[in-house]
Amino acid sequence: MALVCFNLFSVIRAAIGSRHGAKAAEEFSVYYAANEIASVESGMTVVMDDSFWQQKYGKLTPIQMAAKLKRFAGNIQLSKFKKNKWKKKPRPPAKDKRKHESTFKVLEKAGDS
């Protein structure tokens, strides 16, 4: 299943890249796309069954299907599927300026006394 999903999102990214450029494909969020597909798919299966999709797209050649996918990619609102930029949070300042000393060394010093 993971391989099928990976291939599906690779095709979507390739279609977006061919239509909007490599930067748009790179910024495309698989997370938001999967979320959208999951929310829309259940409603679509009520209205259209498998035979609809087979009749509409089942007999297309790979070149025809690629042309359709490019056209569909042109209609995507890319801002809706843009990756979030993660910001690295700064580490909180140290509570004190002490440096770490190993327990072994502390015990060794205590034994020498």
N, C-alpha and C positions, 0 to 999 in steps of 0.2 A: 504494500500500500504506500509506503514511504517513497519507493522508487517511482510509482505512478504519479504521486503528488509532485515529486521533484521534477519529473518530465513535464507535467502540466504547467507548472510555474516557470519552467525554462522556456516553454513555447510562448507563454504570455509575455515574459520579459523580452524575448526575441522580437515579438510582434511590436511591442512598445518601442524597443530600440530602433527597429527599422522605420517606424513612423515618427517618433519624437526625438531620437538620438540616444547615444550611449549613456549620457548623463541621466536622462529620464529613466532609462531601464535600471541603472544602478541605484537610483533613489526610490524605486518602486518597492513598496512594502508587501512582502508575501503575507505577513500577519493580517494586514487590513484587507487584502484581497481574499484570503481564506475566510475571514469573518463575513465579508460581503457575500461570497458564494454560499456559505452556510445559511445565511439569513434569507437569501432570495430563492435558493434551490427548493425549499419545502413548498413554497407557494407556486413555483413553476410546475412542480410535479402534479399538483392538483389540477392545473389548467391544461397542461400538455403532457401526454404520456410518451413512452420510449419510441413508439412508432412515428410520432411527429418528427423527432430528431433524426431518426433513421431516414425518413423520406426527404427531409430538408437537406441533410449534410452527408448521408451515407454513401451517395454515389459520386461525390466530388473527388476529383483527382487531387493529389498533394499540392499541385500548383494552384488550383482553384481554391482549395482550403486555405492556403497561405495568403492568397489575395483577400479572402473574406476576413481572416484574422487581422490582417493589416488594416482593413477598413474598420473593423470593430475597435482596434487599438486607437484609431484616430478619434473615436467618440468617447474615450475614457477621460474622466475628469482626474487628471494626474494629481491635483492638489489633495484629493480625497484619499489617495493611496500613497502618500509621501512618507518615507521613513522618518522617524523622530531622531533628532540628533541627541546623542547621549552626552551629557556633560560630566566630566570627572569631578567628583566632589572633593574639595580640599580636605586634607586630614586635619582633625582638630589639633590645636596647639597642645604641646605636652604640659601636664599639670605642674611638673617641676623640672628642673634642669639636671637631675641626677642621671648618670649613665648607668646602664645595666652592668652588674657584676655577677659572675656566675656563682652559684651556690657552692660549687666545689672549691673555688678560690676563697670564699668567705669561711668555709669550714677549715680549709688548710691554714688560713691566717689564725683562726681561733685555736687550732691545735698547736701552733708554734708559741703561743703566749703562755 
